[in-house]
Amino acid sequence: MQYSTLWWLATGVAVAAELVSGTFYLLMLALGMAGAALAASVGAPAQTQMLVAAGVGGGAVALWHQYKRRRPREPSAQANPDVHMDIGEAVTIAAWAADGTAHVHYRGADWTAVHRPGVVPAPGAHRVVELAGSRLVVEKSSFGG
């Protein structure tokens, strides 16, 4: 069996393992193996094939890792507007209770609101920034609503 065939089989195994595990890094390693298969098909020696596999696969992993580190992280599910339609909505709080909660009439129901930690609650317009269980986590906003 030729080296290029072995490299293509290894590439297929890596892609199949990625499909099962969901690890995108395996696709980067599969790129390295595909590069080694191409190097083998043009007659490169086994040592060069290994260097191509390590260089292309390792380089792709390093580039992907850098890309992921520099990209801003997505908010948690509780603060993600794609998950909860309430994130970003305006509510008006008339008064805060001594325990740091407020009762808000929002979307036709009564909700308990809490302010973000470390901020002194004040009445007025607020924006929903997160859902914590059945409570709205709010912050003071500049718009009236």
N, C-alpha and C positions, 0 to 999 in steps of 0.2 A: 504494500500500500504506500502511496506517495505521501510525502510530508504535507503537501497542500491539502490533500483529502483529510488527513488527520486534523489539520488546523480548521478546516471548514466544519468538521464534525464537532470539534471543541467549541467553535463559535455557535453552532446550533444548540449545543447543550447549555451554554451560558445564556443564550436568549430564552430557552425553555425554562431554565431556573429563574430567570428574571420574571417571566410571566407568572410563575408559581409564587415567588416571594414578593414581588413588587419592588425590588431593590433596583433603582435606576443605575446604580454603580455597576451592576453586572453587564448592562448594555455597553458601558464605557470599556470594560474589559473585553467584551465581545468585539468591539472595534479594533482593539489591539490584536486579537486573534485573527480577525479578517485581514488586517494588514500583514500579519505573518503568513497567512495563506497566499496572499498576493506575492509576497516576497519569495515564497517557496515555488510558486508557479513560474517565476522568471529565473529560477535556478540559484537563488541565494543559498549559501551554506546554512546548516542548522543553527550555528551560533548567531548569524545575522538575523535569522528568523526569530530567535528568542529575543534578541535586542529590539527588533521591530515590535514584537508583541508587548514587551515590557515598556518600551518608549511610548508607543501610541496609546496603549491601554492605561499606563500610569499617567501619562500626560493628560489624557481625557478625564481621568478621575480627578486629577489635581485642578484642572480648569473648571470642572463641574462643581467641585468643592468650593473653590473661590467664588464662583458665581452665586452659589447658595448662601455663602457667608455675607456677601455684599448686598444681597437682595433684602429689602425690609421684610420682617416676619409678619405673617398674617395674624390678625387678632384671634384671641381664643374664641371658641364657639359662642360663649356668653356675650362677647362684645363684637361679634361679626354681623354686620348688617345683611349679609347674604343668608344668614341663618335665622336671625330674628328681625322681623319687619319693624319692631319698635325702636331699634337703635337709630339715634339721630332725631327722633320725634320730639316735639316740644310739649312740655307740660308746665302748668302754673301751680306753684305751691303757695298756699295762703299762709300757712304757719307750720313750724316744726315743733314736734313734741320734745320733751326733755330727754327722752332716750335716743334722740337723733333720727327719728323716723317722721314721716309725714304721710297723711292720707291724701291720695290724688284720685280724682275721677277722670279716668282715661279710657277711651274706646268703649264707653258705655258700662264700665265696671269700676269698682273701687279697688285701688292698688295701694300697697305700702311702698313708699319711696325712701331710699337712704342716699345720703350724700357720699361722694368719693372720700376715702379715708384721708385724714390730715387737713380737711377744709372745714371751716366754720360754716354751718348751714345758715342760709338767709332766705327769706321768702322772695317770691318773684318768679320770673321765667327761668326754666331749666331745660336741659336737653338730656334725653336718655342716652347713656353711654354703655350700659351693660345690663344684663338680666342676671340676678343672683337668686336662683330658685324662683319664687313668685314675687320677688321684690325688684323694683326698678332702681337701678343705681343711676343717679343723676349728677349733673354738674351745672353750675350757674352759667347762663347763656346771655348773650347780648341782645338777642331778638325778643320781642314781646310776644308771648303766646301762651 
